[in-house]
Amino acid sequence: MSPDPASIPRKAPRRGLAIGGIVGCLALGLIVANGIWSRSSSEVQLKALAIATATPTVAVVAPDHAANKSSLDLPGRLEAYSRAPIYARVSGFLKAWHVDIGAPVKAGQLLAEIEAPDLDQQLLQARAALASARAAEALALVTAQRWQTLGGTNTVAKQTVDEKTGDLTVKQALSKAAQANVDRLTVLADFKRVVAPFDGTVTTRNTDLGALINADSSAGLALFVISDTRKLRLAVSVPQNYVPAVKLNTKVDIMVPEYPGKTYSGVVEASARSVDAASGTTRMQVVVDNGAGELMPGAFANTRIALPQDMVALTIPAGALIFGQKGLRVAIVGTDNKVVLKPVAISRDLGQVVEIATGLSPTDRVIESPPDGLSDGDPVRVVNIAAKTAAAH
């Protein structure tokens, strides 16, 4: 008789339970291991992020020659080569003026006439005094001659003859003084005619008909200003370290804003040969030919002076400079990506860039905008400027 199936033990379900338990344990182990690995990886990433955050990221630039292009660019002011303010030498009223601003004049040409009645009366009085002095001199001469004749016959005392002779000498001196006074007033009367001292152009007129004229009032406005504009002077201030390169007869290119794109030529005619303590520059004078009359006195001009190759300056951005108790310095990134602070000296401040006289070499990597608190030996991370600029756009 065969056994009842219901009475046979069921082993398959127990085996499934064991396998399920094993799988669950493995899954739990994997979860725990993944958690531990994720935690460890996060700690490594956080540590790396902290290190990266603590290391400043900087952009570097190389000292450049292009900002100056081996030339010295300086501002200047054009002035007339010869300029004469014309003041009155006699007092009175302006009777007439004959030239206005912009008019060309020749040497000796009449500019204006002054009516001076006081001077005229003084001249008449001086001439009358001269006539009286000459009359007194003539009488003294006749008297002295007569007494000298009587003195020769011993009929009069010698003392009286000497007195008459001395009186003649006094009268002659008075006559000469009166003549000198007439000559002085005559010369002064000639100044009633105001004339041009040289060939030029009237650049200023500060008087009109009937205006009261005060003699020798050089503290006030000049009646006229005459300027010789055929040649112009241009004063430029050359930085001290460039003075040896700018010699006499050096050619200078001159540009003015009213004629963009046009260049005029001048030469260095004179140097002050001294350094202004306030600005650290030497004043030099450039002469410009203005035969065409295009340049104007008083106008602003830009100048460009070619420099020898060894005078080409290194330029860096102005933001790279560090001002501190140890003086002016710049931050350089060394080969080991650590900071080196170098002292420098500025030759010229060009605004956005500055020229460095000493302290840098063309191969230095200069930090463009050094962060605050940067010290010697600090590690930094260098970024590509081109990539930084592209990311910004």
Buried (B, 14 or more C-beta within 10 A) or exposed (E): EEEEEEEEEEEEEEEEEEEEEEEEEEEEEEEEEEEEEEEEEEEEEEEEEEEEEEEBEBBBBEBBEEBBEBBBBBEBEBBBBBBBBBBBBBBBEBBEBEBEEEBEBEEEBBBBBBBBEEBBEBBEEBBEBBEEBBEBBEEBBEBBEEBBEBBEEEEBEEEEBBEBBEBBEEBBEBBEEBBEBBEEBEEBBEBBBBBBBEBBBBBBBEBEEEBEBEBEEEEEEBBBBBBBBBBBBBBBBBBBBBBEBBEEEBEBBBBBEEEEEEEBEBBBBEBBEEBEEEEEBBBBBBBBEBEEEEBBBEBEBBBBBBBEEEBBBBBBBEBBBBEEEEEBBBBBBEEEBEBBBBEBEBBBEBEEBBBBBEBBEEEBBBBBEBEEEBEEEBEBEEEEEEEEEEEEE
